[in-house]
Amino acid sequence: MKQTEHTAIVLRYANYRDNDRMLTLFSPTKGRIEALARGCRKPRSPILNASELFALGDFELYERGNHLTVISANLMETFYPLRADFDRLAVGTYLLGVVENVIQPGIPAQETFMLLLHTLSRLTFSEQPWRPLLTGFLLHLSQSEGFVPRLHHCVHCQRRIADGESTWFDLTEGGLVCRDCRLPVHVPISAAQVNWLRTMLTTGSAGWVDSPEMMAPYRLMRQYIELRLDKPVRSAAMLPKE
Ligand SMILES: [Zn+2]
């Protein structure tokens, strides 16, 4: 039996019995954590607000055997204004679902944690269009999780691909394909979109959040990431239609 404290964000919950919830937390140092929030659905529960999606705070956990229980939580942010915009709420929920899918119990994921908080903050407290935000998030996630696509060489013949050259994208191999190697299964990608991806990786998040909306290869990055997840992200069905 021991008590530990973790800064974490609620990625998911499942209601349990009459008043309880099983929370899926994301800690930058401990990865994915499942913890029982007992009594959190009672109106006067001190952990009521900390047991909602997007709740970010310091969670004090009690560990017994393999089971963790939330004792208390010091809430830092709820991203509450997200609830006022259906589209942005759907995008935020999708971010949580993707992250839940890539992180592992016990494996630190500091970079992914910061990326998630940064993207949620922009989504909640800025007017920036959600498409480049989400596309940039997915691109940077592929980088922090170690499967960033190859954007400077053809994944088949290794030839260097110049700026402005016509290119295609191989979703399975993860990168650009030149004119000589392309097959019908490869997805066309415009030179502007290739440039967008390259620029976003070098400038970091300061660049991708302010870029023109339509240049972000949103559908492509979604396909690329979702192909690499163990299970489908259920909240993807709620995303705004194009
Ligand atoms: Zn090639």
py3Dmol code that shows the C-alpha trace and the ligand (Angstrom):
import py3Dmol

protein = """\
ATOM      1  CA  MET A   1       0.000   0.000   0.000  1.00  0.00           C
ATOM      2  CA  LYS A   2       1.418   3.352  -0.962  1.00  0.00           C
ATOM      3  CA  GLN A   3       0.428   6.816  -2.050  1.00  0.00           C
ATOM      4  CA  THR A   4       1.814   8.552  -5.105  1.00  0.00           C
ATOM      5  CA  GLU A   5       1.112  11.847  -6.836  1.00  0.00           C
ATOM      6  CA  HIS A   6       1.024  12.269 -10.599  1.00  0.00           C
ATOM      7  CA  THR A   7       0.424  15.213 -12.869  1.00  0.00           C
ATOM      8  CA  ALA A   8      -1.953  13.775 -15.442  1.00  0.00           C
ATOM      9  CA  ILE A   9      -4.843  14.420 -17.807  1.00  0.00           C
ATOM     10  CA  VAL A  10      -8.040  12.369 -18.081  1.00  0.00           C
ATOM     11  CA  LEU A  11      -8.168  10.697 -21.508  1.00  0.00           C
ATOM     12  CA  ARG A  12     -11.234   8.546 -20.956  1.00  0.00           C
ATOM     13  CA  TYR A  13     -13.626   7.311 -18.309  1.00  0.00           C
ATOM     14  CA  ALA A  14     -16.030   4.441 -17.913  1.00  0.00           C
ATOM     15  CA  ASN A  15     -18.892   4.763 -15.451  1.00  0.00           C
ATOM     16  CA  TYR A  16     -18.851   2.053 -12.855  1.00  0.00           C
ATOM     17  CA  ARG A  17     -21.455   1.082 -10.276  1.00  0.00           C
ATOM     18  CA  ASP A  18     -23.769   3.961  -9.276  1.00  0.00           C
ATOM     19  CA  ASN A  19     -21.302   6.708  -8.478  1.00  0.00           C
ATOM     20  CA  ASP A  20     -17.853   5.556  -9.550  1.00  0.00           C
ATOM     21  CA  ARG A  21     -15.726   5.931 -12.629  1.00  0.00           C
ATOM     22  CA  MET A  22     -12.683   4.137 -13.949  1.00  0.00           C
ATOM     23  CA  LEU A  23     -10.382   6.859 -15.274  1.00  0.00           C
ATOM     24  CA  THR A  24      -7.742   6.445 -17.947  1.00  0.00           C
ATOM     25  CA  LEU A  25      -5.055   8.976 -17.041  1.00  0.00           C
ATOM     26  CA  PHE A  26      -2.011  10.070 -19.000  1.00  0.00           C
ATOM     27  CA  SER A  27       1.040  10.933 -16.924  1.00  0.00           C
ATOM     28  CA  PRO A  28       4.143  12.260 -18.731  1.00  0.00           C
ATOM     29  CA  THR A  29       6.361  10.098 -16.507  1.00  0.00           C
ATOM     30  CA  LYS A  30       4.206   6.977 -16.047  1.00  0.00           C
ATOM     31  CA  GLY A  31       2.346   6.798 -19.348  1.00  0.00           C
ATOM     32  CA  ARG A  32      -1.141   5.331 -19.195  1.00  0.00           C
ATOM     33  CA  ILE A  33      -2.671   4.795 -15.751  1.00  0.00           C
ATOM     34  CA  GLU A  34      -6.042   3.250 -14.890  1.00  0.00           C
ATOM     35  CA  ALA A  35      -7.431   4.530 -11.604  1.00  0.00           C
ATOM     36  CA  LEU A  36     -10.763   4.175  -9.849  1.00  0.00           C
ATOM     37  CA  ALA A  37     -12.467   7.437  -8.884  1.00  0.00           C
ATOM     38  CA  ARG A  38     -14.782   6.296  -6.137  1.00  0.00           C
ATOM     39  CA  GLY A  39     -17.926   8.355  -5.558  1.00  0.00           C
ATOM     40  CA  CYS A  40     -16.891  10.924  -8.167  1.00  0.00           C
ATOM     41  CA  ARG A  41     -20.365  11.156  -9.699  1.00  0.00           C
ATOM     42  CA  LYS A  42     -21.976  12.332  -6.480  1.00  0.00           C
ATOM     43  CA  PRO A  43     -22.768  16.053  -6.814  1.00  0.00           C
ATOM     44  CA  ARG A  44     -20.647  17.015  -3.818  1.00  0.00           C
ATOM     45  CA  SER A  45     -17.684  14.783  -4.540  1.00  0.00           C
ATOM     46  CA  PRO A  46     -14.363  16.668  -4.237  1.00  0.00           C
ATOM     47  CA  ILE A  47     -13.123  14.783  -7.306  1.00  0.00           C
ATOM     48  CA  LEU A  48     -16.230  15.461  -9.439  1.00  0.00           C
ATOM     49  CA  ASN A  49     -14.544  17.896 -11.857  1.00  0.00           C
ATOM     50  CA  ALA A  50     -11.277  15.984 -11.897  1.00  0.00           C
ATOM     51  CA  SER A  51     -13.119  12.939 -13.222  1.00  0.00           C
ATOM     52  CA  GLU A  52     -14.216  14.579 -16.473  1.00  0.00           C
ATOM     53  CA  LEU A  53     -12.557  14.314 -19.888  1.00  0.00           C
ATOM     54  CA  PHE A  54      -9.705  16.812 -20.391  1.00  0.00           C
ATOM     55  CA  ALA A  55      -9.266  17.370 -16.631  1.00  0.00           C
ATOM     56  CA  LEU A  56      -5.608  18.197 -16.027  1.00  0.00           C
ATOM     57  CA  GLY A  57      -4.261  18.158 -12.494  1.00  0.00           C
ATOM     58  CA  ASP A  58      -2.194  16.542  -9.801  1.00  0.00           C
ATOM     59  CA  PHE A  59      -3.814  13.249  -8.891  1.00  0.00           C
ATOM     60  CA  GLU A  60      -3.039  11.637  -5.571  1.00  0.00           C
ATOM     61  CA  LEU A  61      -3.356   7.895  -5.974  1.00  0.00           C
ATOM     62  CA  TYR A  62      -3.510   5.072  -3.494  1.00  0.00           C
ATOM     63  CA  GLU A  63      -1.977   1.845  -4.681  1.00  0.00           C
ATOM     64  CA  ARG A  64      -3.009  -1.553  -3.432  1.00  0.00           C
ATOM     65  CA  GLY A  65      -1.858  -4.591  -5.343  1.00  0.00           C
ATOM     66  CA  ASN A  66      -2.460  -3.753  -8.978  1.00  0.00           C
ATOM     67  CA  HIS A  67      -5.308  -1.380  -8.226  1.00  0.00           C
ATOM     68  CA  LEU A  68      -5.089   2.387  -8.071  1.00  0.00           C
ATOM     69  CA  THR A  69      -7.674   4.635  -6.479  1.00  0.00           C
ATOM     70  CA  VAL A  70      -7.883   8.418  -6.713  1.00  0.00           C
ATOM     71  CA  ILE A  71      -7.697   9.927  -3.218  1.00  0.00           C
ATOM     72  CA  SER A  72      -7.708  13.576  -4.199  1.00  0.00           C
ATOM     73  CA  ALA A  73      -6.996  15.789  -7.170  1.00  0.00           C
ATOM     74  CA  ASN A  74      -5.716  19.319  -7.492  1.00  0.00           C
ATOM     75  CA  LEU A  75      -7.281  20.540 -10.719  1.00  0.00           C
ATOM     76  CA  MET A  76      -5.146  22.830 -12.910  1.00  0.00           C
ATOM     77  CA  GLU A  77      -7.180  23.089 -16.117  1.00  0.00           C
ATOM     78  CA  THR A  78     -10.471  21.738 -17.429  1.00  0.00           C
ATOM     79  CA  PHE A  79     -10.387  23.126 -21.009  1.00  0.00           C
ATOM     80  CA  TYR A  80     -13.987  23.965 -20.265  1.00  0.00           C
ATOM     81  CA  PRO A  81     -14.673  26.369 -23.201  1.00  0.00           C
ATOM     82  CA  LEU A  82     -14.189  23.429 -25.596  1.00  0.00           C
ATOM     83  CA  ARG A  83     -17.712  22.322 -24.656  1.00  0.00           C
ATOM     84  CA  ALA A  84     -19.153  25.434 -26.297  1.00  0.00           C
ATOM     85  CA  ASP A  85     -18.114  24.419 -29.814  1.00  0.00           C
ATOM     86  CA  PHE A  86     -19.283  21.052 -31.043  1.00  0.00           C
ATOM     87  CA  ASP A  87     -16.646  20.714 -33.796  1.00  0.00           C
ATOM     88  CA  ARG A  88     -13.732  21.670 -31.572  1.00  0.00           C
ATOM     89  CA  LEU A  89     -14.987  19.416 -28.796  1.00  0.00           C
ATOM     90  CA  ALA A  90     -15.062  16.527 -31.292  1.00  0.00           C
ATOM     91  CA  VAL A  91     -11.489  17.320 -32.376  1.00  0.00           C
ATOM     92  CA  GLY A  92     -10.352  17.482 -28.735  1.00  0.00           C
ATOM     93  CA  THR A  93     -11.999  14.148 -27.956  1.00  0.00           C
ATOM     94  CA  TYR A  94     -10.320  12.632 -31.006  1.00  0.00           C
ATOM     95  CA  LEU A  95      -6.905  13.878 -29.766  1.00  0.00           C
ATOM     96  CA  LEU A  96      -7.496  12.096 -26.450  1.00  0.00           C
ATOM     97  CA  GLY A  97      -8.489   8.900 -28.264  1.00  0.00           C
ATOM     98  CA  VAL A  98      -5.395   8.897 -30.477  1.00  0.00           C
ATOM     99  CA  VAL A  99      -3.081   9.570 -27.541  1.00  0.00           C
ATOM    100  CA  GLU A 100      -4.689   6.829 -25.447  1.00  0.00           C
ATOM    101  CA  ASN A 101      -3.940   4.487 -28.311  1.00  0.00           C
ATOM    102  CA  VAL A 102      -0.229   5.301 -28.655  1.00  0.00           C
ATOM    103  CA  ILE A 103       0.886   5.558 -25.015  1.00  0.00           C
ATOM    104  CA  GLN A 104       1.688   2.529 -22.851  1.00  0.00           C
ATOM    105  CA  PRO A 105       1.440   1.843 -19.117  1.00  0.00           C
ATOM    106  CA  GLY A 106       4.728   2.584 -17.358  1.00  0.00           C
ATOM    107  CA  ILE A 107       6.406   4.161 -20.399  1.00  0.00           C
ATOM    108  CA  PRO A 108       7.215   7.898 -20.065  1.00  0.00           C
ATOM    109  CA  ALA A 109       5.970  10.074 -22.924  1.00  0.00           C
ATOM    110  CA  GLN A 110       6.956  13.621 -22.018  1.00  0.00           C
ATOM    111  CA  GLU A 111       7.015  14.964 -25.567  1.00  0.00           C
ATOM    112  CA  THR A 112       3.607  13.521 -26.443  1.00  0.00           C
ATOM    113  CA  PHE A 113       2.198  14.921 -23.197  1.00  0.00           C
ATOM    114  CA  MET A 114       3.428  18.443 -23.964  1.00  0.00           C
ATOM    115  CA  LEU A 115       2.191  18.157 -27.543  1.00  0.00           C
ATOM    116  CA  LEU A 116      -1.275  17.183 -26.313  1.00  0.00           C
ATOM    117  CA  LEU A 117      -1.478  20.052 -23.801  1.00  0.00           C
ATOM    118  CA  HIS A 118      -0.216  22.552 -26.325  1.00  0.00           C
ATOM    119  CA  THR A 119      -2.711  21.442 -28.978  1.00  0.00           C
ATOM    120  CA  LEU A 120      -5.632  21.369 -26.531  1.00  0.00           C
ATOM    121  CA  SER A 121      -4.761  24.885 -25.358  1.00  0.00           C
ATOM    122  CA  ARG A 122      -4.725  26.195 -28.922  1.00  0.00           C
ATOM    123  CA  LEU A 123      -7.955  24.398 -29.703  1.00  0.00           C
ATOM    124  CA  THR A 124      -9.666  25.767 -26.597  1.00  0.00           C
ATOM    125  CA  PHE A 125      -8.305  29.275 -26.168  1.00  0.00           C
ATOM    126  CA  SER A 126      -7.497  30.429 -29.704  1.00  0.00           C
ATOM    127  CA  GLU A 127      -9.509  30.939 -32.874  1.00  0.00           C
ATOM    128  CA  GLN A 128      -7.078  29.015 -35.033  1.00  0.00           C
ATOM    129  CA  PRO A 129      -8.781  26.696 -37.528  1.00  0.00           C
ATOM    130  CA  TRP A 130      -8.840  23.131 -36.257  1.00  0.00           C
ATOM    131  CA  ARG A 131      -7.669  21.414 -39.471  1.00  0.00           C
ATOM    132  CA  PRO A 132      -4.030  22.581 -39.500  1.00  0.00           C
ATOM    133  CA  LEU A 133      -3.971  22.236 -35.711  1.00  0.00           C
ATOM    134  CA  LEU A 134      -5.014  18.605 -35.884  1.00  0.00           C
ATOM    135  CA  THR A 135      -2.788  17.851 -38.892  1.00  0.00           C
ATOM    136  CA  GLY A 136       0.221  19.399 -37.161  1.00  0.00           C
ATOM    137  CA  PHE A 137      -0.586  17.460 -34.006  1.00  0.00           C
ATOM    138  CA  LEU A 138      -0.650  14.163 -35.915  1.00  0.00           C
ATOM    139  CA  LEU A 139       2.607  14.937 -37.708  1.00  0.00           C
ATOM    140  CA  HIS A 140       4.393  15.837 -34.470  1.00  0.00           C
ATOM    141  CA  LEU A 141       2.890  12.818 -32.747  1.00  0.00           C
ATOM    142  CA  SER A 142       4.385  10.586 -35.440  1.00  0.00           C
ATOM    143  CA  GLN A 143       7.711  12.220 -34.634  1.00  0.00           C
ATOM    144  CA  SER A 144       7.480  11.897 -30.842  1.00  0.00           C
ATOM    145  CA  GLU A 145       6.344   8.276 -31.171  1.00  0.00           C
ATOM    146  CA  GLY A 146       9.103   7.395 -33.636  1.00  0.00           C
ATOM    147  CA  PHE A 147       7.325   6.874 -36.952  1.00  0.00           C
ATOM    148  CA  VAL A 148       7.647  10.221 -38.694  1.00  0.00           C
ATOM    149  CA  PRO A 149       7.158   9.864 -42.490  1.00  0.00           C
ATOM    150  CA  ARG A 150      10.124  10.257 -44.840  1.00  0.00           C
ATOM    151  CA  LEU A 151       9.686  13.580 -46.609  1.00  0.00           C
ATOM    152  CA  HIS A 152      12.961  14.136 -48.469  1.00  0.00           C
ATOM    153  CA  HIS A 153      13.608  10.830 -50.243  1.00  0.00           C
ATOM    154  CA  CYS A 154      11.531   8.307 -52.137  1.00  0.00           C
ATOM    155  CA  VAL A 155      10.789   5.417 -49.751  1.00  0.00           C
ATOM    156  CA  HIS A 156      11.325   2.924 -52.596  1.00  0.00           C
ATOM    157  CA  CYS A 157      14.373   4.031 -54.620  1.00  0.00           C
ATOM    158  CA  GLN A 158      15.854   6.433 -51.993  1.00  0.00           C
ATOM    159  CA  ARG A 159      16.237   9.169 -54.600  1.00  0.00           C
ATOM    160  CA  ARG A 160      16.165  12.680 -53.176  1.00  0.00           C
ATOM    161  CA  ILE A 161      12.905  14.512 -53.908  1.00  0.00           C
ATOM    162  CA  ALA A 162      13.347  18.139 -54.886  1.00  0.00           C
ATOM    163  CA  ASP A 163      11.131  21.059 -53.879  1.00  0.00           C
ATOM    164  CA  GLY A 164       8.095  21.363 -56.125  1.00  0.00           C
ATOM    165  CA  GLU A 165       8.469  17.902 -57.687  1.00  0.00           C
ATOM    166  CA  SER A 166       5.291  15.845 -58.309  1.00  0.00           C
ATOM    167  CA  THR A 167       5.064  13.217 -55.595  1.00  0.00           C
ATOM    168  CA  TRP A 168       2.839  10.578 -54.092  1.00  0.00           C
ATOM    169  CA  PHE A 169       2.610   9.181 -50.576  1.00  0.00           C
ATOM    170  CA  ASP A 170       2.934   5.556 -49.509  1.00  0.00           C
ATOM    171  CA  LEU A 171       0.800   5.150 -46.369  1.00  0.00           C
ATOM    172  CA  THR A 172       2.202   1.711 -45.529  1.00  0.00           C
ATOM    173  CA  GLU A 173       5.901   2.463 -46.014  1.00  0.00           C
ATOM    174  CA  GLY A 174       5.449   5.921 -44.518  1.00  0.00           C
ATOM    175  CA  GLY A 175       6.791   8.549 -46.865  1.00  0.00           C
ATOM    176  CA  LEU A 176       7.030  10.091 -50.291  1.00  0.00           C
ATOM    177  CA  VAL A 177       7.193   8.143 -53.532  1.00  0.00           C
ATOM    178  CA  CYS A 178       8.740   9.495 -56.735  1.00  0.00           C
ATOM    179  CA  ARG A 179       7.155   9.464 -60.192  1.00  0.00           C
ATOM    180  CA  ASP A 180       9.156   6.391 -61.265  1.00  0.00           C
ATOM    181  CA  CYS A 181       8.138   4.253 -58.282  1.00  0.00           C
ATOM    182  CA  ARG A 182       4.507   5.239 -57.884  1.00  0.00           C
ATOM    183  CA  LEU A 183       1.694   2.681 -57.959  1.00  0.00           C
ATOM    184  CA  PRO A 184      -2.090   3.168 -58.067  1.00  0.00           C
ATOM    185  CA  VAL A 185      -2.268   2.516 -54.309  1.00  0.00           C
ATOM    186  CA  HIS A 186      -0.153   5.595 -53.551  1.00  0.00           C
ATOM    187  CA  VAL A 187      -1.929   8.825 -52.639  1.00  0.00           C
ATOM    188  CA  PRO A 188      -1.157  11.999 -54.619  1.00  0.00           C
ATOM    189  CA  ILE A 189       0.205  14.825 -52.486  1.00  0.00           C
ATOM    190  CA  SER A 190       0.729  18.372 -53.743  1.00  0.00           C
ATOM    191  CA  ALA A 191       4.096  20.112 -53.625  1.00  0.00           C
ATOM    192  CA  ALA A 192       2.510  22.712 -51.320  1.00  0.00           C
ATOM    193  CA  GLN A 193       1.420  19.975 -48.908  1.00  0.00           C
ATOM    194  CA  VAL A 194       4.874  18.364 -48.933  1.00  0.00           C
ATOM    195  CA  ASN A 195       6.331  21.756 -48.210  1.00  0.00           C
ATOM    196  CA  TRP A 196       3.828  22.269 -45.395  1.00  0.00           C
ATOM    197  CA  LEU A 197       4.840  18.994 -43.738  1.00  0.00           C
ATOM    198  CA  ARG A 198       8.562  19.711 -44.106  1.00  0.00           C
ATOM    199  CA  THR A 199       8.189  23.226 -42.753  1.00  0.00           C
ATOM    200  CA  MET A 200       6.099  22.115 -39.799  1.00  0.00           C
ATOM    201  CA  LEU A 201       8.735  19.614 -38.741  1.00  0.00           C
ATOM    202  CA  THR A 202      11.486  22.221 -38.803  1.00  0.00           C
ATOM    203  CA  THR A 203       9.599  25.157 -37.285  1.00  0.00           C
ATOM    204  CA  GLY A 204       7.751  23.143 -34.655  1.00  0.00           C
ATOM    205  CA  SER A 205       4.352  24.033 -33.335  1.00  0.00           C
ATOM    206  CA  ALA A 206       4.847  27.799 -33.632  1.00  0.00           C
ATOM    207  CA  GLY A 207       4.597  27.375 -37.400  1.00  0.00           C
ATOM    208  CA  TRP A 208       1.855  24.851 -37.903  1.00  0.00           C
ATOM    209  CA  VAL A 209      -0.783  26.565 -35.872  1.00  0.00           C
ATOM    210  CA  ASP A 210      -0.768  29.704 -38.006  1.00  0.00           C
ATOM    211  CA  SER A 211      -0.493  28.173 -41.463  1.00  0.00           C
ATOM    212  CA  PRO A 212      -3.136  28.573 -44.184  1.00  0.00           C
ATOM    213  CA  GLU A 213      -5.906  26.108 -43.566  1.00  0.00           C
ATOM    214  CA  MET A 214      -6.162  24.167 -46.799  1.00  0.00           C
ATOM    215  CA  MET A 215      -2.465  23.392 -47.248  1.00  0.00           C
ATOM    216  CA  ALA A 216      -2.437  20.965 -44.346  1.00  0.00           C
ATOM    217  CA  PRO A 217      -2.793  17.373 -45.655  1.00  0.00           C
ATOM    218  CA  TYR A 218      -5.430  16.568 -43.052  1.00  0.00           C
ATOM    219  CA  ARG A 219      -6.946  13.415 -44.566  1.00  0.00           C
ATOM    220  CA  LEU A 220      -3.566  11.964 -45.415  1.00  0.00           C
ATOM    221  CA  MET A 221      -2.157  12.437 -41.915  1.00  0.00           C
ATOM    222  CA  ARG A 222      -5.275  10.935 -40.372  1.00  0.00           C
ATOM    223  CA  GLN A 223      -4.987   7.864 -42.584  1.00  0.00           C
ATOM    224  CA  TYR A 224      -1.278   7.630 -41.868  1.00  0.00           C
ATOM    225  CA  ILE A 225      -1.723   7.718 -38.082  1.00  0.00           C
ATOM    226  CA  GLU A 226      -4.880   5.614 -37.879  1.00  0.00           C
ATOM    227  CA  LEU A 227      -3.208   2.854 -39.879  1.00  0.00           C
ATOM    228  CA  ARG A 228      -0.614   2.593 -37.103  1.00  0.00           C
ATOM    229  CA  LEU A 229      -2.996   2.373 -34.153  1.00  0.00           C
ATOM    230  CA  ASP A 230      -3.837  -0.945 -32.512  1.00  0.00           C
ATOM    231  CA  LYS A 231      -7.539  -0.229 -32.499  1.00  0.00           C
ATOM    232  CA  PRO A 232      -9.870   2.281 -34.172  1.00  0.00           C
ATOM    233  CA  VAL A 233     -10.434   5.644 -32.475  1.00  0.00           C
ATOM    234  CA  ARG A 234     -14.161   5.599 -31.761  1.00  0.00           C
ATOM    235  CA  SER A 235     -14.426   9.378 -31.529  1.00  0.00           C
ATOM    236  CA  ALA A 236     -13.237   9.679 -35.156  1.00  0.00           C
ATOM    237  CA  ALA A 237     -16.875   9.222 -36.183  1.00  0.00           C
ATOM    238  CA  MET A 238     -17.726  12.507 -34.432  1.00  0.00           C
ATOM    239  CA  LEU A 239     -15.167  14.607 -36.311  1.00  0.00           C
ATOM    240  CA  PRO A 240     -16.609  17.387 -38.495  1.00  0.00           C
ATOM    241  CA  LYS A 241     -17.364  16.266 -42.033  1.00  0.00           C
ATOM    242  CA  GLU A 242     -15.223  17.794 -44.752  1.00  0.00           C
TER     243      GLU A 242
END
"""
ligand_1 = """\
1
ZN
Zn 11.469 6.273 -56.309
"""
view = py3Dmol.view(width=600, height=400)
view.addModel(protein, "pdb")
view.setStyle({"model": 0}, {"cartoon": {"style": "trace"}})
view.addModel(ligand_1, "xyz")
view.setStyle({"model": 1}, {"stick": {}})
view.zoomTo()
view.show()
